[in-house]
């Protein structure tokens, strides 16, 4: 069974990803920036019979990331899968307003957060022998599907796709696969009630990339199929 860490997993797609992976017998580590929310999510899953490890970590905080790395190393000695799920969507109804502060905050969480996690956890991922990195992106960041509005979120996900391609190339010799996933428009706190997909669908491609015997690398995927960048 694999050791799998999922960021931003106290709710939504991240929590569902933990649920599915833990039910399949994998050793999961649930992380989130708020310690109380992390404990609540762990307790909620335990009430369903789903047992997961948990450790609070704000992906924007270097000190907390170092603590998480130490926690994983001491407890497991390696990491097989890193799911960079933590992300924010701060733009409101006036989606065309390019507020620089909002763009900066979004970039820090959605791009630098995953980059920071990959860099910090690489020594443990290299000990796996079959490591996978999965970055939660969005069709809103795909250049082929690019439209107007929501510049902070769109730019951050486009940049995250670049992070995926860079690391996929740089880590190929280590046999570490790196992919981006578009989960679709999912009914979460971020996606809202009008969304067209349930969280189970949103997590499906992530779980597949984390557990399948053979997976691609350097790809942008939706519903287990490659889509255009």
N, CA and C atoms as a LAMMPS dump frame, in Angstrom:
ITEM: TIMESTEP
0
ITEM: NUMBER OF ATOMS
687
ITEM: BOX BOUNDS ff ff ff
-5.0000000000000000e+02 5.0000000000000000e+02
-5.0000000000000000e+02 5.0000000000000000e+02
-5.0000000000000000e+02 5.0000000000000000e+02
ITEM: ATOMS id mol type element x y z
1 1 1 N 0.827 -1.188 0
2 1 2 C 0 0 0
3 1 3 C 0.871 1.251 0
4 2 1 N 0.379 2.304 -0.601
5 2 2 C 1.151 3.533 -0.766
6 2 3 C 0.971 4.485 0.418
7 3 1 N 1.974 5.336 0.615
8 3 2 C 1.879 6.452 1.56
9 3 3 C 1.548 7.687 0.73
10 4 1 N 0.38 8.285 1.009
11 4 2 C -0.145 9.355 0.153
12 4 3 C -0.51 10.565 1.002
13 5 1 N 0.019 11.711 0.625
14 5 2 C -0.268 12.963 1.324
15 5 3 C -1.121 13.86 0.438
16 6 1 N -2.2 14.387 1.003
17 6 2 C -3.106 15.267 0.26
18 6 3 C -3.215 16.598 0.993
19 7 1 N -2.86 17.686 0.328
20 7 2 C -2.977 19.002 0.942
21 7 3 C -4.399 19.54 0.779
22 8 1 N -4.783 20.447 1.675
23 8 2 C -6.13 21.029 1.6
24 8 3 C -7.213 19.975 1.645
25 9 1 N -7.009 18.959 2.502
26 9 2 C -7.883 17.782 2.467
27 9 3 C -8.928 17.755 3.565
28 10 1 N -9.155 18.875 4.225
29 10 2 C -10.158 18.894 5.296
30 10 3 C -11.577 19.055 4.763
31 11 1 N -11.714 19.243 3.443
32 11 2 C -13.048 19.376 2.856
33 11 3 C -12.971 19.112 1.353
34 12 1 N -14.137 19.078 0.727
35 12 2 C -14.225 19.039 -0.724
36 12 3 C -13.525 17.872 -1.395
37 13 1 N -12.892 18.162 -2.528
38 13 2 C -12.241 17.127 -3.326
39 13 3 C -11.114 16.465 -2.543
40 14 1 N -10.37 17.251 -1.773
41 14 2 C -9.274 16.68 -1.003
42 14 3 C -9.747 15.66 0.007
43 15 1 N -10.802 15.982 0.708
44 15 2 C -11.35 15.055 1.704
45 15 3 C -11.885 13.796 1.041
46 16 1 N -12.543 13.956 -0.094
47 16 2 C -13.062 12.792 -0.817
48 16 3 C -11.92 11.924 -1.337
49 17 1 N -10.835 12.559 -1.758
50 17 2 C -9.666 11.808 -2.208
51 17 3 C -9.103 10.962 -1.078
52 18 1 N -8.957 11.568 0.096
53 18 2 C -8.514 10.82 1.273
54 18 3 C -9.469 9.663 1.561
55 19 1 N -10.761 9.929 1.511
56 19 2 C -11.777 8.903 1.8
57 19 3 C -11.6 7.691 0.884
58 20 1 N -11.505 7.933 -0.415
59 20 2 C -11.397 6.835 -1.365
60 20 3 C -10.089 6.074 -1.215
61 21 1 N -8.991 6.796 -1.019
62 21 2 C -7.692 6.147 -0.912
63 21 3 C -7.567 5.348 0.38
64 22 1 N -8.037 5.911 1.482
65 22 2 C -7.958 5.207 2.765
66 22 3 C -8.836 3.966 2.757
67 23 1 N -10.004 4.061 2.141
68 23 2 C -10.888 2.889 2.057
69 23 3 C -10.257 1.773 1.244
70 24 1 N -9.355 2.133 0.344
71 24 2 C -8.665 1.12 -0.46
72 24 3 C -7.455 0.543 0.265
73 25 1 N -7.214 1.02 1.484
74 25 2 C -6.144 0.458 2.296
75 25 3 C -4.843 1.223 2.273
76 26 1 N -4.783 2.358 1.561
77 26 2 C -3.549 3.128 1.504
78 26 3 C -3.363 3.929 2.784
79 27 1 N -2.111 4.226 3.101
80 27 2 C -1.784 5.057 4.254
81 27 3 C -1.875 6.511 3.821
82 28 1 N -2.846 7.215 4.355
83 28 2 C -3.091 8.585 3.915
84 28 3 C -2.751 9.587 5.008
85 29 1 N -2.317 10.766 4.554
86 29 2 C -1.999 11.868 5.464
87 29 3 C -2.825 13.069 5.027
88 30 1 N -3.755 13.453 5.855
89 30 2 C -4.666 14.565 5.578
90 30 3 C -4.035 15.847 6.119
91 31 1 N -3.878 16.85 5.27
92 31 2 C -3.331 18.123 5.732
93 31 3 C -4.272 19.27 5.383
94 32 1 N -4.158 20.323 6.133
95 32 2 C -4.914 21.553 5.918
96 32 3 C -4.287 22.632 6.778
97 33 1 N -4.6 23.883 6.5
98 33 2 C -3.903 24.961 7.214
99 33 3 C -4.474 25.234 8.598
100 34 1 N -5.727 24.863 8.843
101 34 2 C -6.348 25.119 10.138
102 34 3 C -6.358 23.832 10.969
103 35 1 N -5.618 23.795 12.084
104 35 2 C -5.538 22.559 12.876
105 35 3 C -6.892 22.041 13.342
106 36 1 N -7.799 22.947 13.724
107 36 2 C -9.126 22.518 14.174
108 36 3 C -9.903 21.858 13.043
109 37 1 N -9.829 22.434 11.855
110 37 2 C -10.533 21.859 10.712
111 37 3 C -9.943 20.512 10.314
112 38 1 N -8.63 20.39 10.449
113 38 2 C -7.97 19.115 10.15
114 38 3 C -8.448 18.036 11.108
115 39 1 N -8.479 18.358 12.397
116 39 2 C -8.962 17.377 13.381
117 39 3 C -10.418 17.024 13.142
118 40 1 N -11.244 18.021 12.815
119 40 2 C -12.662 17.758 12.557
120 40 3 C -12.839 16.825 11.364
121 41 1 N -12.06 17.066 10.318
122 41 2 C -12.16 16.216 9.13
123 41 3 C -11.717 14.789 9.444
124 42 1 N -10.647 14.662 10.21
125 42 2 C -10.173 13.34 10.608
126 42 3 C -11.235 12.613 11.433
127 43 1 N -11.876 13.336 12.344
128 43 2 C -12.927 12.738 13.175
129 43 3 C -14.147 12.351 12.333
130 44 1 N -14.505 13.21 11.382
131 44 2 C -15.647 12.917 10.496
132 44 3 C -15.409 11.62 9.73
133 45 1 N -14.216 11.485 9.194
134 45 2 C -13.885 10.28 8.438
135 45 3 C -13.847 9.053 9.347
136 46 1 N -13.31 9.22 10.553
137 46 2 C -13.259 8.106 11.5
138 46 3 C -14.657 7.603 11.836
139 47 1 N -15.622 8.543 11.919
140 47 2 C -17.011 8.168 12.196
141 47 3 C -17.601 7.322 11.073
142 48 1 N -17.018 7.438 9.871
143 48 2 C -17.45 6.624 8.728
144 48 3 C -16.661 5.319 8.643
145 49 1 N -15.715 5.145 9.565
146 49 2 C -14.859 3.97 9.518
147 49 3 C -13.637 4.153 8.648
148 50 1 N -13.349 5.397 8.277
149 50 2 C -12.198 5.709 7.422
150 50 3 C -11.087 6.262 8.297
151 51 1 N -9.994 5.536 8.4
152 51 2 C -8.893 5.922 9.275
153 51 3 C -7.791 6.587 8.449
154 52 1 N -7.438 7.812 8.84
155 52 2 C -6.387 8.55 8.155
156 52 3 C -5.492 9.241 9.166
157 53 1 N -4.228 9.349 8.818
158 53 2 C -3.321 10.169 9.597
159 53 3 C -3.608 11.631 9.252
160 54 1 N -3.151 12.558 10.083
161 54 2 C -3.415 13.973 9.837
162 54 3 C -2.32 14.822 10.455
163 55 1 N -2 15.925 9.765
164 55 2 C -1.004 16.875 10.259
165 55 3 C -1.304 18.233 9.637
166 56 1 N -1.553 19.224 10.458
167 56 2 C -1.86 20.558 9.943
168 56 3 C -0.638 21.153 9.254
169 57 1 N -0.876 21.839 8.132
170 57 2 C 0.219 22.498 7.409
171 57 3 C -0.359 23.533 6.46
172 58 1 N 0.112 24.756 6.588
173 58 2 C -0.207 25.826 5.647
174 58 3 C 0.887 25.811 4.589
175 59 1 N 0.522 25.534 3.352
176 59 2 C 1.525 25.378 2.293
177 59 3 C 2.265 26.678 1.997
178 60 1 N 1.785 27.798 2.536
179 60 2 C 2.463 29.076 2.347
180 60 3 C 3.552 29.319 3.379
181 61 1 N 3.61 28.476 4.401
182 61 2 C 4.476 28.7 5.549
183 61 3 C 5.662 27.726 5.531
184 62 1 N 6.859 28.257 5.293
185 62 2 C 8.056 27.413 5.187
186 62 3 C 8.274 26.575 6.445
187 63 1 N 8.081 27.179 7.616
188 63 2 C 8.303 26.472 8.869
189 63 3 C 7.343 25.305 9.016
190 64 1 N 6.063 25.511 8.685
191 64 2 C 5.087 24.436 8.793
192 64 3 C 5.366 23.333 7.779
193 65 1 N 5.826 23.714 6.605
194 65 2 C 6.167 22.705 5.598
195 65 3 C 7.333 21.856 6.082
196 66 1 N 8.339 22.475 6.663
197 66 2 C 9.476 21.712 7.202
198 66 3 C 9.025 20.762 8.311
199 67 1 N 8.099 21.225 9.148
200 67 2 C 7.576 20.364 10.214
201 67 3 C 6.84 19.163 9.624
202 68 1 N 6.066 19.396 8.574
203 68 2 C 5.34 18.306 7.919
204 68 3 C 6.31 17.288 7.329
205 69 1 N 7.355 17.764 6.68
206 69 2 C 8.358 16.855 6.108
207 69 3 C 8.972 15.989 7.203
208 70 1 N 9.319 16.597 8.319
209 70 2 C 9.889 15.85 9.441
210 70 3 C 8.9 14.82 9.966
211 71 1 N 7.623 15.21 10.047
212 71 2 C 6.574 14.307 10.519
213 71 3 C 6.47 13.071 9.615
214 72 1 N 6.43 13.3 8.303
215 72 2 C 6.312 12.19 7.356
216 72 3 C 7.554 11.302 7.405
217 73 1 N 8.711 11.925 7.48
218 73 2 C 9.956 11.154 7.505
219 73 3 C 10.039 10.272 8.745
220 74 1 N 9.702 10.828 9.898
221 74 2 C 9.796 10.062 11.141
222 74 3 C 8.761 8.954 11.201
223 75 1 N 7.593 9.209 10.621
224 75 2 C 6.5 8.233 10.731
225 75 3 C 6.545 7.164 9.642
226 76 1 N 6.972 7.552 8.425
227 76 2 C 6.888 6.628 7.296
228 76 3 C 8.219 6.384 6.587
229 77 1 N 9.128 7.334 6.656
230 77 2 C 10.428 7.161 6.023
231 77 3 C 10.459 7.395 4.53
232 78 1 N 9.294 7.606 3.93
233 78 2 C 9.204 7.85 2.488
234 78 3 C 7.84 8.45 2.187
235 79 1 N 7.661 8.879 0.941
236 79 2 C 6.348 9.321 0.458
237 79 3 C 6.186 8.812 -0.964
238 80 1 N 5.059 8.158 -1.226
239 80 2 C 4.807 7.611 -2.567
240 80 3 C 4.04 8.575 -3.467
241 81 1 N 3.093 9.312 -2.888
242 81 2 C 2.249 10.199 -3.7
243 81 3 C 2.028 11.515 -2.959
244 82 1 N 2.258 12.616 -3.674
245 82 2 C 1.929 13.949 -3.175
246 82 3 C 0.805 14.513 -4.033
247 83 1 N -0.321 14.81 -3.405
248 83 2 C -1.447 15.432 -4.104
249 83 3 C -1.531 16.888 -3.663
250 84 1 N -1.152 17.787 -4.553
251 84 2 C -1.217 19.218 -4.27
252 84 3 C -2.628 19.721 -4.594
253 85 1 N -3.509 19.549 -3.616
254 85 2 C -4.912 19.911 -3.796
255 85 3 C -5.245 21.29 -3.226
256 86 1 N -4.496 21.762 -2.235
257 86 2 C -4.812 23.032 -1.585
258 86 3 C -4.857 24.167 -2.602
259 87 1 N -5.931 24.922 -2.55
260 87 2 C -6.073 26.041 -3.478
261 87 3 C -7.146 27.001 -3.013
262 88 1 N -7.074 28.232 -3.504
263 88 2 C -8.059 29.253 -3.137
264 88 3 C -8.609 29.926 -4.381
265 89 1 N -9.813 30.454 -4.237
266 89 2 C -10.5 31.211 -5.292
267 89 3 C -11.097 32.434 -4.596
268 90 1 N -10.405 33.572 -4.7
269 90 2 C -10.772 34.744 -3.912
270 90 3 C -11.626 35.753 -4.655
271 91 1 N -11.713 35.637 -5.972
272 91 2 C -12.419 36.651 -6.758
273 91 3 C -13.93 36.516 -6.628
274 92 1 N -14.589 37.655 -6.492
275 92 2 C -16.032 37.67 -6.304
276 92 3 C -16.78 37.832 -7.602
277 93 1 N -17.952 38.451 -7.501
278 93 2 C -18.836 38.565 -8.665
279 93 3 C -18.27 39.488 -9.742
280 94 1 N -17.476 40.49 -9.344
281 94 2 C -16.852 41.376 -10.331
282 94 3 C -15.579 40.716 -10.831
283 95 1 N -15.774 39.724 -11.682
284 95 2 C -14.681 38.822 -12.042
285 95 3 C -13.621 39.459 -12.928
286 96 1 N -13.918 40.636 -13.506
287 96 2 C -12.962 41.248 -14.428
288 96 3 C -11.995 42.19 -13.722
289 97 1 N -12.207 42.437 -12.438
290 97 2 C -11.341 43.36 -11.705
291 97 3 C -10.05 42.657 -11.301
292 98 1 N -8.94 43.166 -11.804
293 98 2 C -7.643 42.551 -11.538
294 98 3 C -7.019 43.184 -10.298
295 99 1 N -7.474 42.768 -9.128
296 99 2 C -6.923 43.258 -7.874
297 99 3 C -5.573 42.582 -7.644
298 100 1 N -4.502 43.374 -7.64
299 100 2 C -3.156 42.827 -7.554
300 100 3 C -2.951 42.048 -6.262
301 101 1 N -3.511 42.52 -5.152
302 101 2 C -3.339 41.82 -3.888
303 101 3 C -3.987 40.447 -3.927
304 102 1 N -5.169 40.357 -4.542
305 102 2 C -5.834 39.063 -4.675
306 102 3 C -5.035 38.126 -5.569
307 103 1 N -4.504 38.659 -6.661
308 103 2 C -3.676 37.843 -7.552
309 103 3 C -2.45 37.329 -6.805
310 104 1 N -1.823 38.193 -6.008
311 104 2 C -0.629 37.809 -5.254
312 104 3 C -0.956 36.71 -4.239
313 105 1 N -2.05 36.875 -3.496
314 105 2 C -2.44 35.862 -2.515
315 105 3 C -2.762 34.531 -3.185
316 106 1 N -3.474 34.609 -4.293
317 106 2 C -3.852 33.393 -5.019
318 106 3 C -2.622 32.675 -5.545
319 107 1 N -1.693 33.434 -6.087
320 107 2 C -0.464 32.855 -6.624
321 107 3 C 0.344 32.178 -5.517
322 108 1 N 0.383 32.781 -4.343
323 108 2 C 1.162 32.235 -3.239
324 108 3 C 0.65 30.861 -2.834
325 109 1 N -0.68 30.7 -2.779
326 109 2 C -1.254 29.409 -2.4
327 109 3 C -1.279 28.422 -3.555
328 110 1 N -1.758 28.858 -4.713
329 110 2 C -2.037 27.938 -5.819
330 110 3 C -0.813 27.539 -6.635
331 111 1 N 0.237 28.342 -6.585
332 111 2 C 1.439 28.048 -7.382
333 111 3 C 2.654 27.805 -6.49
334 112 1 N 2.982 28.79 -5.653
335 112 2 C 4.156 28.645 -4.802
336 112 3 C 3.957 27.568 -3.747
337 113 1 N 2.712 27.369 -3.3
338 113 2 C 2.426 26.304 -2.342
339 113 3 C 2.812 24.942 -2.889
340 114 1 N 2.273 24.532 -4.056
341 114 2 C 2.678 23.25 -4.64
342 114 3 C 4.175 23.174 -4.934
343 115 1 N 4.741 24.27 -5.434
344 115 2 C 6.177 24.275 -5.727
345 115 3 C 6.978 24.021 -4.452
346 116 1 N 6.584 24.705 -3.391
347 116 2 C 7.247 24.559 -2.091
348 116 3 C 7.133 23.121 -1.578
349 117 1 N 5.964 22.534 -1.713
350 117 2 C 5.745 21.169 -1.236
351 117 3 C 6.575 20.164 -2.027
352 118 1 N 6.631 20.33 -3.331
353 118 2 C 7.412 19.417 -4.156
354 118 3 C 8.882 19.479 -3.771
355 119 1 N 9.417 20.688 -3.694
356 119 2 C 10.829 20.855 -3.351
357 119 3 C 11.146 20.249 -1.982
358 120 1 N 10.271 20.488 -1.013
359 120 2 C 10.52 20.033 0.355
360 120 3 C 10.421 18.519 0.489
361 121 1 N 9.496 17.909 -0.26
362 121 2 C 9.233 16.482 -0.102
363 121 3 C 9.985 15.602 -1.094
364 122 1 N 10.76 16.207 -1.974
365 122 2 C 11.481 15.427 -2.988
366 122 3 C 12.386 14.342 -2.393
367 123 1 N 13.124 14.617 -1.329
368 123 2 C 13.958 13.545 -0.771
369 123 3 C 13.156 12.313 -0.36
370 124 1 N 11.952 12.525 0.173
371 124 2 C 11.109 11.403 0.575
372 124 3 C 10.453 10.738 -0.632
373 125 1 N 10.105 11.519 -1.645
374 125 2 C 9.53 10.961 -2.863
375 125 3 C 10.555 10.103 -3.6
376 126 1 N 11.809 10.513 -3.57
377 126 2 C 12.858 9.75 -4.252
378 126 3 C 13.086 8.386 -3.605
379 127 1 N 12.658 8.217 -2.379
380 127 2 C 12.806 6.932 -1.684
381 127 3 C 11.704 5.941 -2.054
382 128 1 N 10.73 6.391 -2.816
383 128 2 C 9.567 5.554 -3.124
384 128 3 C 9.874 4.465 -4.146
385 129 1 N 10.515 4.856 -5.244
386 129 2 C 10.71 3.926 -6.356
387 129 3 C 9.617 4.026 -7.401
388 130 1 N 8.475 4.583 -7.036
389 130 2 C 7.366 4.774 -7.988
390 130 3 C 6.528 5.973 -7.528
391 131 1 N 7.191 7.101 -7.369
392 131 2 C 6.52 8.273 -6.803
393 131 3 C 5.679 9.003 -7.853
394 132 1 N 4.621 9.624 -7.367
395 132 2 C 3.732 10.403 -8.222
396 132 3 C 3.434 11.741 -7.557
397 133 1 N 3.402 12.794 -8.371
398 133 2 C 2.993 14.13 -7.934
399 133 3 C 1.786 14.521 -8.774
400 134 1 N 0.728 14.916 -8.093
401 134 2 C -0.532 15.256 -8.77
402 134 3 C -0.921 16.675 -8.367
403 135 1 N -0.977 17.563 -9.338
404 135 2 C -1.315 18.963 -9.084
405 135 3 C -2.75 19.246 -9.522
406 136 1 N -3.549 19.777 -8.598
407 136 2 C -4.948 20.082 -8.917
408 136 3 C -5.04 21.407 -9.648
409 137 1 N -5.316 21.322 -10.926
410 137 2 C -5.41 22.505 -11.769
411 137 3 C -6.871 22.752 -12.126
412 138 1 N -7.107 23.355 -13.28
413 138 2 C -8.469 23.671 -13.715
414 138 3 C -8.458 23.977 -15.197
415 139 1 N -9.57 23.67 -15.858
416 139 2 C -9.722 24.07 -17.248
417 139 3 C -9.655 25.577 -17.41
418 140 1 N -9.939 26.31 -16.344
419 140 2 C -9.855 27.77 -16.386
420 140 3 C -8.417 28.246 -16.557
421 141 1 N -7.458 27.361 -16.302
422 141 2 C -6.063 27.703 -16.5
423 141 3 C -5.499 27.208 -17.809
424 142 1 N -6.282 26.437 -18.543
425 142 2 C -5.823 25.925 -19.828
426 142 3 C -5.873 27.011 -20.888
427 143 1 N -4.803 27.198 -21.634
428 143 2 C -4.772 28.254 -22.644
429 143 3 C -5.78 27.995 -23.761
430 144 1 N -6.015 26.716 -24.071
431 144 2 C -6.97 26.392 -25.124
432 144 3 C -8.385 26.79 -24.738
433 145 1 N -8.717 26.653 -23.453
434 145 2 C -10.061 26.973 -22.973
435 145 3 C -10.139 28.375 -22.357
436 146 1 N -9.075 29.146 -22.432
437 146 2 C -8.998 30.415 -21.713
438 146 3 C -10.046 31.412 -22.197
439 147 1 N -10.765 31.979 -21.215
440 147 2 C -11.725 33.051 -21.486
441 147 3 C -11.365 34.232 -20.594
442 148 1 N -12.279 35.202 -20.481
443 148 2 C -12.019 36.364 -19.647
444 148 3 C -12.481 36.155 -18.219
445 149 1 N -12.166 37.133 -17.371
446 149 2 C -12.604 37.112 -15.985
447 149 3 C -11.715 36.278 -15.08
448 150 1 N -11.851 36.494 -13.792
449 150 2 C -11.143 35.746 -12.756
450 150 3 C -9.641 35.629 -13.038
451 151 1 N -8.959 36.755 -13.242
452 151 2 C -7.548 36.694 -13.643
453 151 3 C -6.648 36.016 -12.617
454 152 1 N -6.899 36.259 -11.325
455 152 2 C -6.043 35.655 -10.309
456 152 3 C -6.066 34.144 -10.364
457 153 1 N -7.269 33.582 -10.394
458 153 2 C -7.411 32.135 -10.423
459 153 3 C -6.891 31.558 -11.734
460 154 1 N -7.256 32.177 -12.842
461 154 2 C -6.824 31.665 -14.142
462 154 3 C -5.298 31.673 -14.268
463 155 1 N -4.685 32.8 -13.923
464 155 2 C -3.23 32.911 -14.042
465 155 3 C -2.545 31.889 -13.138
466 156 1 N -3.075 31.703 -11.942
467 156 2 C -2.443 30.767 -11.008
468 156 3 C -2.48 29.34 -11.536
469 157 1 N -3.587 28.943 -12.143
470 157 2 C -3.685 27.569 -12.635
471 157 3 C -2.862 27.367 -13.915
472 158 1 N -2.751 28.409 -14.742
473 158 2 C -1.855 28.324 -15.898
474 158 3 C -0.421 28.142 -15.432
475 159 1 N -0.036 28.921 -14.413
476 159 2 C 1.317 28.801 -13.867
477 159 3 C 1.538 27.433 -13.224
478 160 1 N 0.519 26.901 -12.56
479 160 2 C 0.652 25.572 -11.954
480 160 3 C 0.877 24.518 -13.027
481 161 1 N 0.224 24.667 -14.163
482 161 2 C 0.465 23.735 -15.266
483 161 3 C 1.917 23.81 -15.739
484 162 1 N 2.491 25.008 -15.717
485 162 2 C 3.904 25.157 -16.071
486 162 3 C 4.782 24.442 -15.046
487 163 1 N 4.431 24.551 -13.768
488 163 2 C 5.157 23.828 -12.719
489 163 3 C 5.131 22.323 -13.002
490 164 1 N 3.97 21.828 -13.409
491 164 2 C 3.841 20.403 -13.739
492 164 3 C 4.785 20.006 -14.858
493 165 1 N 4.801 20.771 -15.937
494 165 2 C 5.646 20.421 -17.072
495 165 3 C 7.127 20.492 -16.716
496 166 1 N 7.516 21.498 -15.944
497 166 2 C 8.917 21.655 -15.56
498 166 3 C 9.378 20.467 -14.717
499 167 1 N 8.614 20.137 -13.68
500 167 2 C 9.018 19.042 -12.809
501 167 3 C 8.921 17.687 -13.509
502 168 1 N 7.947 17.518 -14.394
503 168 2 C 7.847 16.254 -15.136
504 168 3 C 9.118 16.011 -15.927
505 169 1 N 9.655 17.052 -16.511
506 169 2 C 10.894 16.934 -17.274
507 169 3 C 12.092 16.724 -16.346
508 170 1 N 12.178 17.528 -15.301
509 170 2 C 13.347 17.492 -14.424
510 170 3 C 13.424 16.211 -13.591
511 171 1 N 12.266 15.587 -13.322
512 171 2 C 12.248 14.395 -12.471
513 171 3 C 12.094 13.093 -13.256
514 172 1 N 12.15 13.189 -14.572
515 172 2 C 11.975 11.987 -15.398
516 172 3 C 13.034 10.936 -15.07
517 173 1 N 14.265 11.375 -14.846
518 173 2 C 15.34 10.427 -14.543
519 173 3 C 15.124 9.734 -13.203
520 174 1 N 14.366 10.379 -12.305
521 174 2 C 14.051 9.778 -11.007
522 174 3 C 12.827 8.872 -11.076
523 175 1 N 12.228 8.774 -12.268
524 175 2 C 11.021 7.971 -12.463
525 175 3 C 9.883 8.455 -11.543
526 176 1 N 9.76 9.771 -11.415
527 176 2 C 8.669 10.385 -10.659
528 176 3 C 7.712 11.022 -11.66
529 177 1 N 6.48 10.541 -11.701
530 177 2 C 5.499 11.114 -12.618
531 177 3 C 4.894 12.378 -12.014
532 178 1 N 4.667 13.355 -12.867
533 178 2 C 4.084 14.63 -12.438
534 178 3 C 2.995 15.007 -13.439
535 179 1 N 1.77 15.185 -12.942
536 179 2 C 0.647 15.496 -13.82
537 179 3 C -0.253 16.555 -13.204
538 180 1 N -0.98 17.26 -14.085
539 180 2 C -2.031 18.181 -13.661
540 180 3 C -3.385 17.528 -13.894
541 181 1 N -4.328 17.83 -13.014
542 181 2 C -5.687 17.294 -13.137
543 181 3 C -6.694 18.437 -13.123
544 182 1 N -7.607 18.403 -14.068
545 182 2 C -8.792 19.254 -14.025
546 182 3 C -9.95 18.388 -13.538
547 183 1 N -10.459 18.621 -12.335
548 183 2 C -11.522 17.762 -11.812
549 183 3 C -12.899 18.07 -12.381
550 184 1 N -13.011 19.161 -13.161
551 184 2 C -14.315 19.607 -13.62
552 184 3 C -14.953 20.543 -12.607
553 185 1 N -16.175 20.945 -12.891
554 185 2 C -16.892 21.88 -12.019
555 185 3 C -17.61 21.064 -10.942
556 186 1 N -17.058 21.059 -9.742
557 186 2 C -17.476 20.137 -8.687
558 186 3 C -18.24 20.873 -7.587
559 187 1 N -19.239 20.194 -7.037
560 187 2 C -20.062 20.756 -5.966
561 187 3 C -19.293 20.757 -4.643
562 188 1 N -18.52 21.812 -4.453
563 188 2 C -17.772 22.019 -3.214
564 188 3 C -18.031 23.445 -2.748
565 189 1 N -17.405 23.822 -1.639
566 189 2 C -17.532 25.209 -1.199
567 189 3 C -17.025 26.159 -2.266
568 190 1 N -15.984 25.771 -2.984
569 190 2 C -15.442 26.605 -4.049
570 190 3 C -16.307 26.561 -5.293
571 191 1 N -16.751 25.369 -5.666
572 191 2 C -17.512 25.221 -6.902
573 191 3 C -18.938 25.72 -6.813
574 192 1 N -19.534 25.663 -5.619
575 192 2 C -20.895 26.137 -5.437
576 192 3 C -21.949 25.1 -5.791
577 193 1 N -23.186 25.411 -5.444
578 193 2 C -24.288 24.46 -5.636
579 193 3 C -24.674 24.267 -7.097
580 194 1 N -24.337 25.227 -7.946
581 194 2 C -24.693 25.118 -9.366
582 194 3 C -23.75 24.208 -10.14
583 195 1 N -22.691 23.773 -9.504
584 195 2 C -21.718 22.902 -10.171
585 195 3 C -22.384 21.618 -10.654
586 196 1 N -21.781 21.018 -11.657
587 196 2 C -22.414 19.882 -12.348
588 196 3 C -21.886 18.522 -11.913
589 197 1 N -20.853 18.49 -11.066
590 197 2 C -20.251 17.214 -10.687
591 197 3 C -20.242 17.024 -9.178
592 198 1 N -20.387 15.766 -8.77
593 198 2 C -20.263 15.417 -7.367
594 198 3 C -18.78 15.25 -7.02
595 199 1 N -18.474 15.315 -5.728
596 199 2 C -17.06 15.215 -5.329
597 199 3 C -16.458 13.869 -5.708
598 200 1 N -17.258 12.82 -5.739
599 200 2 C -16.736 11.509 -6.125
600 200 3 C -16.143 11.553 -7.538
601 201 1 N -16.831 12.269 -8.443
602 201 2 C -16.324 12.424 -9.809
603 201 3 C -15.071 13.282 -9.825
604 202 1 N -15.069 14.328 -9.001
605 202 2 C -13.92 15.216 -8.958
606 202 3 C -12.657 14.522 -8.508
607 203 1 N -12.808 13.537 -7.61
608 203 2 C -11.641 12.835 -7.071
609 203 3 C -11.202 11.657 -7.936
610 204 1 N -12.022 11.236 -8.864
611 204 2 C -11.775 9.974 -9.576
612 204 3 C -10.431 9.938 -10.297
613 205 1 N -10.097 10.974 -11.063
614 205 2 C -8.841 10.964 -11.817
615 205 3 C -7.64 11.056 -10.887
616 206 1 N -7.786 11.788 -9.783
617 206 2 C -6.707 11.893 -8.8
618 206 3 C -6.395 10.51 -8.226
619 207 1 N -7.426 9.811 -7.815
620 207 2 C -7.249 8.476 -7.226
621 207 3 C -6.627 7.524 -8.24
622 208 1 N -7.06 7.615 -9.475
623 208 2 C -6.498 6.771 -10.538
624 208 3 C -5.011 7.045 -10.725
625 209 1 N -4.631 8.318 -10.802
626 209 2 C -3.215 8.658 -10.971
627 209 3 C -2.379 8.221 -9.771
628 210 1 N -2.993 8.233 -8.603
629 210 2 C -2.267 7.859 -7.387
630 210 3 C -2.051 6.356 -7.273
631 211 1 N -2.931 5.56 -7.866
632 211 2 C -2.931 4.125 -7.572
633 211 3 C -2.759 3.198 -8.766
634 212 1 N -2.976 3.671 -9.969
635 212 2 C -2.902 2.788 -11.141
636 212 3 C -1.493 2.234 -11.315
637 213 1 N -1.401 1.051 -11.899
638 213 2 C -0.095 0.42 -12.095
639 213 3 C 0.807 1.252 -12.998
640 214 1 N 0.228 1.826 -14.036
641 214 2 C 1.011 2.609 -14.983
642 214 3 C 0.284 3.913 -15.275
643 215 1 N 0.982 5.038 -15.127
644 215 2 C 0.375 6.344 -15.374
645 215 3 C 1.296 7.178 -16.259
646 216 1 N 0.745 8.17 -16.962
647 216 2 C 1.592 9.037 -17.797
648 216 3 C 2.344 10.046 -16.934
649 217 1 N 3.114 10.89 -17.568
650 217 2 C 3.747 12.004 -16.868
651 217 3 C 3.782 13.211 -17.785
652 218 1 N 3.723 14.387 -17.159
653 218 2 C 3.749 15.626 -17.918
654 218 3 C 2.482 15.909 -18.689
655 219 1 N 1.348 15.39 -18.196
656 219 2 C 0.082 15.534 -18.908
657 219 3 C -0.927 16.35 -18.1
658 220 1 N -1.926 16.867 -18.814
659 220 2 C -3.068 17.571 -18.239
660 220 3 C -4.267 16.667 -18.491
661 221 1 N -4.934 16.228 -17.41
662 221 2 C -5.938 15.172 -17.534
663 221 3 C -7.277 15.573 -16.934
664 222 1 N -8.322 15.107 -17.571
665 222 2 C -9.685 15.216 -17.052
666 222 3 C -10.394 13.906 -17.385
667 223 1 N -11.048 13.317 -16.403
668 223 2 C -11.738 12.03 -16.601
669 223 3 C -10.794 10.973 -17.168
670 224 1 N -9.559 10.961 -16.639
671 224 2 C -8.527 9.987 -16.995
672 224 3 C -8.074 10.101 -18.451
673 225 1 N -8.406 11.192 -19.101
674 225 2 C -8.02 11.399 -20.503
675 225 3 C -7.239 12.702 -20.626
676 226 1 N -6.254 12.689 -21.524
677 226 2 C -5.442 13.872 -21.722
678 226 3 C -6.254 14.992 -22.382
679 227 1 N -6.083 16.207 -21.889
680 227 2 C -6.707 17.383 -22.495
681 227 3 C -5.61 18.367 -22.873
682 228 1 N -5.965 19.347 -23.675
683 228 2 C -4.988 20.3 -24.163
684 228 3 C -4.596 21.291 -23.069
685 229 1 N -3.33 21.685 -23.088
686 229 2 C -2.858 22.726 -22.166
687 229 3 C -3.456 24.076 -22.548
